[in-house]
Amino acid sequence: MTWMAIGLFLALAFFGMPLAFALGFGSLAGLWMLDFELVVMPQRMMHAVNSFPLMAIPLFMLAGELMVRAGIMDRLIAFANSLVGRMHGGLAHVTITSGTIFASVSGAAVASASAMGSTLVPSLRKYYPDAYSGAVIASAANLGPVIPPSNAMIVYALMAGSSVSVGGLFIAGILPGILLAVGFMVIASWISWKRGYPLTGERFNLANVLHQGRRAMVIIMMPVIVVGGIVGGIFTATEGAAIAVVYSALIGFVVTRRLKISDLPGCLYRAAVTSAMVGALIAFASVLTFIFTVEMVPMMLSDFIQELTSDPMTFILLTMALLVVVGMLIESNAAYIMLVPLFAPVALTYGIDPLYFGFLFMYNLVVGMMTPPVGVLYFVMSGITKVPMMQLVKESLPFVAFQFAVLALCIFVPQLVTALPRALGY
């Protein structure tokens, strides 16, 4: 019955039905074939979304919306330009540096891509082709789910249960996130030098850096306060998200003074729509997860995989290969919700560190946001730059290849993921 439910979901999704509703119809069919009372469906859905940790997602999304309306991108771009604007690929470096900082505010790739695309594309297209500009912004935006706070990490921790903490995953993303940002900048320099793109920006001036740094400091302090408070055990991820909303509003109303009362309904609406999409996926997928449990799918999957191999590294490599394919075909939130309850328990039976496995799982699907045909960031950037999707894919290949290289490095050098969280007590 499980495979029939999954088959119906995939068929409906293939023909264009929104993933949440495709999951819903697949789950409904599964319950009907198992002869369950259909009242089980709304009960499981309500239980899934009635979650205090889950409240962090709409709050972080609202904080990101408020930050964008507050005009923080202008200050971040000015600060980044004072640091790296004069290097080869200077504007690309500014984009990546801004994306790194904004990632520590938004927690979501699509929000980062939308904010940076609308702000930076007019400047980038003066010096670079639109396709390359879109590829750089998409790559920088993909730092959003890796660098804390991260909505993807919250969803993973929620689906994995008590085996992994949100704070631990947040800290696990810091070193790989920095490595990605530095690597993207190296790639941008090489491409700019090879293609002869002109130097942009002013020469490095310490006084200007300090001036722009002071202007941006109030923004940079937000992730320090929020993530630091979560890691330090001062407040939970949800409470930290609420503090981020208040902090963002204060910046917009008091510091930049660009946020207006009239902007609040729009910010609330956009955050609500995006949160509702995630919430609907979680609610409908929880019914499918219930069917998995009833049919003992996790146990059967564990037995099947252990018959294939008893080596933990082989299991990790097989899982990562599967997730590469999944990331090409299924939206990442749907993949977390469907697959984490299946694979996280199996990883525990192999004795794999749940924090290490959780980060690898999450990061692999993050890279999937830049792998066609379901590369959601390409759709966002294609809409902003008006460039065909395949041109964006072609320009993005060096950045995507590097993201996979970092994935391989994290697999074979677990300390890159676990060293910092362990040092902080996770």
N, C-alpha and C positions, 0 to 999 in steps of 0.2 A: 504493500500500500504506500510505503514511503516513496518508492521510486515512481509510482504513478503520480503522486502529489508533486514531486520534483519535476517530472516530465511535463505536467500541465503548466506549472510555473514557467518553465523554460519556453514552452510553446507560446504561451500568452505574451511573455516578454519579447520573444522573437518577432511577433506580429505587432509590436509597438505599444502594448499596454503598459502603463506606468508600473515600475517594479513592485511598489507597495501593494497595488491591487492585484497584480499577478501572483504575488505571494499569498494574498488573502484568498483568492479563488482556489489556488493549489492546496492551501491548508484546509479550506472548507471541504474540498473534495476528499482530502485525506480523512477528515473526521467522519464524513458521511460513509466512506467505504469501511471504516473501522467500526461503524455502528455506534458512535458516540452521540449523546445528546448535543445538539448544535449550540445549546446554551453555554457549553464549554468554551466556545470561541470568544465571546465577549468577556467571559470571566478571565481567561488567560491574557487577553489583550489588556484589560484594565490592570491586572496584576503586573504586567510587564512595564507599563509606563508609570505606574504609581511608585516612583522610585526617587528618593531624595538625591542620590548621586547624579541621576539623569538630568536634574534641573540645571546642572552646570552648563549643559550644552546651549540651551536658549539664552542663558545669562551671558556666556562668553560671546555668543553671536551678537547679542544686543550691545555688549561693550565694544565689539569691533565696529558695528554700525555707527555708534556714537563717536568713536575715534575718527572714523572717516569723515563724518559730517563736521567734526571739530577742526578739520583742516590739518591734521597731524602730518599728512604725507608731505606737505610743503616744508615743514621743519625737518623731517627725516631726510628728505632729498637734499636740502641745503647742507645738513650736517655731513651726509655721505659724500656730497660733492666736494666739500672742503677737505675730506680725507683722501679720496681716491679719484677725484674727477680728472686729474691731469695725466693719468697713466694711459697706456695703450688700452683702448676699450673703456675709456673713462666713464662714459654714460652707462655702459653695460655694468661696470663695477658699481656705479651709483645705484643702479636698479637692484643688483644682488645684495648690496649692503642694506639698502632700504627694505628689501624683502626679508632679510635676516632679522632686522629690528621689528618690522611689522609682524613677522611670524610670532614673535613673543608677545604680541597683543591680540591677534585675531584668532589663532589656533585652527584656522581652516584655509585650505588652498584656494578654493573658489573665491572666498571673500578677499583674500590677498590679491588674486589675479584681477578681480574687478576693480579694487581700489587702485592698484598700481597701473593697470591698463588705462583707466580713464585719466590718470594724472601724468603718466610718463610717456605715453605713445606720441603725443604731439612733439615733445623734445627729441625723442629717440629717432623719429622718422626724418629729422633734419640731417642726420649723419649716417643712419643705417637703413637697409631695406626693411620694409614692414614685416616680412616673414621672420627675419632675424630678430627684430625687436620683440615680436610676439613670442618667439622661442625663449629669449632671455627672461621675459616677464613670467612666462609659464614655469620655467625652471626655478626662478626665485620664489614664485608663489608656492611651489611644491615643498618649500622649507616649512610652510605653515603647520602641517601636521607632525613634523619631526621635532621642531624646536618647541619646548613647552611655553605656555599651556597648549594642549592639543586635544581637539574634540575627538579625533580618531582614537587616541589613547584612552579617553574616557569611555567610549563605546566598547573598546576591547576589554577594559577592566570590568565593565558592567557585565559583559557576556561571559567572561572567564570566571566570575565569582570571586571568592576570597583568596584564590591562589596568587593573585598579583594585585598590587596597589597602584592607584593612579599616580601618587607621588613618586613611586619608584620608577614607573614608566616615563614620567616627566623628566626625571634626572637622567635616565638612560639615553634620552634623545639629545642631550647637550653636545657630547663629543662628536657623534656622527653628524649632527646638524652643522657644527662648526667646520668639520672636514668637508662636508658638501659645499658650504658657502665658499671656502677657500679654493676648492677644486673648480667650482663654476667660474670664479674670477680668473684662475689660470687659463681655463679654456677660452674665456672671453678675450683675454690678452692675446693668446696665440692666434685666434681667428681674426682679431682686429689687425694684428701685425701682418698676418699672411695676406689679408685682403686689402691692406693699405687704408683702413678707415682713419680719418683724421683725429688728432688729439683734441680733446674738448676740456672745458673747465679751466679754472684758474690754477696757477702754480701753488704748491703746498705752502701755506702760510700759517704758522703756529697761532698767531693772534686770531686769525679767522676761524681756525679749528676750535679754539677755546670759546670764541663768541658763539659759533653755531652749536657747539656742544652744550653751552649753558642754556640756549633756547630749546634744545631737544631733551635736556636732562629730565624735565618733568614727565616726558613721555617714556624715556628709557627706564625711569624708576618704577613704572607700573608693573612690568614683569618681575622686577626685583622684589617688590612688595608682595605681589600675588603668589608667584612661584615660591619665593622664600618663605612666605607664611605657611603654604601648603607643606613644603618639605620640612619646615621646622616644627610642624605639628600644632601651630598656633590656630589654624582653622582648616576646615575640610576644603575639598576642591569646589564644592557648591558654594560654600561661604566665600571662598576666594573669588569665585566668579561674580558673586553679588558685590563684593568690594570693588572688583574691576569695573562694574557698571557705574557705581557711585564715583569712582576715580575718573572714569572717562567723562561723565557728565560735568564734574568739576573743572576738568581741563577745558572742555568745550565752552562752558558758561563763564568761567572766571579767567582762564589763562589766555586761550586764543580768542575767545569771545565771538567765535563763528557759529557756535551751536545756538539755535533759536528754539523757543518753545514750539513754534510751528513745525520744526523738524522732527519732533518726538513721535507724532503719529506714524510718519513714514518709516522711521527707524524701528519702531515697535512692529509695524506690519511686516517689513522685510525679515526681521529676526523671527517673527512668528511663522511666516511661510516656510522658511528654511528649516526651522525647528520641527514644524509639523511634518515635513517630508521625512526627517530622521525618525520622529516619533511613530509615524505610520509604519515605516519599515520595521522598527523594533516591535511594535504591537502585533502586526501580522506574522512576522517571523517567529515570534514567541509561540504561536500555535503550531508552526511547523516543527519547532524545537521540541514541543510537547509530544508531537507524533514520533519524532526521533527517539525520545525517551521511552515511550510506550512500546515501541517496536525494538528497543534495545540496540539501536543503530550504533551508538558510540562503542558499546561492548563488541559488537560484530566487527566494526571498523578496526578496533584495537587488536582483536584476534587475527584479522586478515593481515594487517600490517606487520604484526609480530611474526606471522608465518613467513612473510617476505624477507624480513631482516630483524636481527636482534641488536643491530648496531645503532646507537642514538644518532650518530652523524649521518648515516645513510637515511634514517627517518627524516632528519631535518632537510637533507638535500631533496628527497622525494617531495616533501611538503612544499618546499620553496619552488620547485619546478612546477608543481600543480598550481600554486598561487600566481605564478607568472602568467599562466594560461587564463586563470580565473580573472586576474586583473585586466586582461585584454577584453574580456567578454561581459563582466558583471560590474556594476557600480560598487565602489568600495564599501559603503555602509551596508549594503545588502550582503556582501561577501562576509563581512565581520559577523553579522547577525546569524547567518546560516552556518558558517564553518567553524567559528571559534568554539561553540559548544561541542563540536565533534572532535576537533584536533587538540584543544588545550588539555582535556583529560588524558588523551593518548600520550601526549608529550610527558605528562607526569609519570605515566607507567614506565617510561624509558629513563626516568631520573633526570630529565632535562630541567635546568633552571627555568622556572615559569616566567621570570622577568626577561631573561635572554630570549626565550622562545616567543614571548609576547611582543617584544620589540621587533624581532625579525619578521613575524607574521604581519604586524601593523605596517612596517616600513615597506615590505614587498608590495602590499596593496596600494600604498602611497605612490610608489613608482608606477603602478598600474594606471594612475590618473594621467600619465603621459605616454601610455602605450595604446595605439589604435587597435580596433575600431572604436572602443568605448573609452577614449581618452578625454575625460570631461574638461580638462583645462584647454585642450585644443578647441573645443566648441566655444568656450568663453572667449578665448583670444581671437578666434576667427570672427566672432561677432563684433569685437571691438576694433580690430585692425582691418576687417573686410578682406582678409587674405584666405585663399582656399586652404582647407585643413591639411591637405597633403604637402603643401609648401611649408607649413609650420612643422609638420612631422620631419621633413627632410632637414630643416635647419636645427631641429632639436636633437638629432641623433647623437652628437658628441656629449650633450648634457645627459641624455638618457643612458648612454653607455657608461658614463661615470657613475650615475646613480646605481646601476647594477654592479659596478666594480666595488662601490662602497658596501653594497649588500654582501658581496662575496667576502670582503674584508671583515665585516661584522660576523659572518658565519665562522670563519676560520680563526679569527682573533676575538674570542668572546669578551676579553677584557675591555675592548673598546666600548662595549655596551654596559658591562656589569661593574667595572672598576669604580666609577664615580658613585653609583647608587650604593654599592657595598661600603664605600668609604663613609657615606652619610648614614649608614645603619639600615639600609633596606635589604 
